[in-house]
């Protein structure tokens, strides 16, 4: 009974983290979608985001296992600290004024850079999850699926709503990661 509830707890934690990481793709997708984007480009961009949402935590997961063997007892503090920093960074970026548009999202290179940039935080979370020996394949599937679905939804909504909504999704995602960081530490 206790083992089943622990598995449910792990599943819920992974899903919440996947949604929190997907909020970044969602919120930035709203901004990109508001610039005007074709449906085929939405699909291409979302597939690339899903691929990066799988690859980045995979690399982070193995890095986390390595660091876990080095750090021993302080693993939960380091993992919590990483999540705190990542969450604070996401919140800071959500409320930072000015828009940095250094790439054209309609080109393959621009799409690749966009997908990478919204997935970079998945690496840090992958490091954290590698320290706690979570189910790798379930985690990767959840991160990829949420990254794909939330970017599709964000890009589609961006075609229809105003520009002010995008920053709040990233802030909510950052707050969720902050909360998990605090849970790991305390």
N, C-alpha and C positions, 0 to 999 in steps of 0.2 A: 504494500500500500504506500509506504513512504517513498519507495523507489519510483512508483508511478507518478506521484505528485511532484517529485524532483524532475522527472522527464517533462511533465506538463509545464513546470516552472521554466525549464530551459527552453522549451518550444516558445512559450510566451515571450521570454526575454529576447530570443533571436528574432521573432516577428516584430517586436516593438523596435528593436535596433534597426532592422531592415527598413521599417517604415520611416524611422528617424533619418536614416541615410538617404532614403528615397525622397524625402522632403526637399533635400538640396536640389535634386534633379527636377522635382516638381516646381519649386519656386523659380529656378533659373529657366525652366522650360516655359513658364508663363511669360517671362520677359522676352525670350526668343520668339515665342508664338505671337506675341503682340507686334513684332516687327513684320509679320507676314511669313507664312511658311506653308509649303505644299504638303499634302497628305503623305506622299511617297517619301519626302524628306523627313517627316515626323517618324515614319517607320524606320528609316535608315539610322537616324540619330538615336532612337530609342533602343535599337538592337545593339549599337555600339556602346551605349551607356550600360546596357545589361551585361555585355561582355566585360567591360571594365569593372562593373560592380561584382563580377565573379573573380577576375584575375587579381585585382588589387588586394582583396582580403585573403586570397589564397597565398600570395606572397607574404602578406602580413602575418597570416596564421603560422607559417613555418618560421618566420622570424620571431614570433612570439613564443613558440615552443623552445627555440634556441635560447632566448633571453630568460625564459622560465627556468631552464636548467642552470643558468648562471646566477640568477637572483635568489632562488630558493624561497625563503619566508617572506620577503618583501614584495613578492609578485603582485599581490592584490593591491598594495599601495601604488606601485608603479602603473598597473593597469588602470586603477581609478584616477591617478594623476593624468594619464594620457587622455582618458575620456573627458576629464574636467577641462584640460587645455583645448581639446577638439571642440567641445561644446561651447566654450567661451569664444573661441575663434569664429565659430559659425554665427553666434549671436552678434559679435562685433562686426562681422562682414554684413550681416543683415541690416544693420542700422548705419553703416558707413555711407556717407553721402558721395554722390558721384558715381558714374557708370564707366567701367573700364571695358571698352569694346575694341580690343586690339586684333581681333580676328573676324573674318567673314564666315559665319556659321553655315553658309550655303555651299562652301567648298568642302572637299573631302578632308583636307588638312584642318580646316576650321571646325568641322564636325568632330574629328578625332581629338583635337585639343579641348573642345567643349566636353566631350564624353570623359576624357581623362581628368579634367579639372573638377567635374562634379563627382568623380569617383575616388579622388585622392584621399578623402577622409575615410573611405572604406579600408584603406591600408592600415591606418591607425587602429581602427576597430578590429581588424583581422589580427593585429599584433596582440591586442587585449584578449581576444577569444582564444588565440593560441596559447596564452598563458594559463587559461582555465580548462583546456582540453574539451572543448565543446564538440558537437557532432559537425565535422567539417562539411560533409555533403549537404546536409540540411541547411547549414548556414549559407553556403554558396548559392544553393537553389533559392532560398528566401531573399538574399541580397539581390541576385540577378533578376528574379521575378518582380520584386518591389521596384527596383531601379527602372526596369522596362515599363511596368504599368504606370508608375507615377510620372515618368517622363512623358509618356503618351498623353496622360490626362492633363499634365501641366501645359504641354504644347497645344493641345486642343482647347483648353480653357483660355490660354493666352490669346488665341485667335478671337475670343469673344468678350473678354472682360477688360477692366481698366488696369493701368500700369502699377498702381499702389499695392496690389495684392501680393506680388511676388516676394517681397522682403519678409513677410510674416511667416511664410512656410519655413524658411531657413532658420529663423529665430526659434520657432517651435521645435524643430529638429535639434538645434543646439541645446535648448533647455532640457530635452529628453536625455541627451547624452550627458549633460551636467548632472542630472538626477542619478543616472546609472553610475557615474563616476563617484558620486558621494556614497551611493550604496556599497560600492566595492571597497571604499576606504573605511567606512564606519560600519 
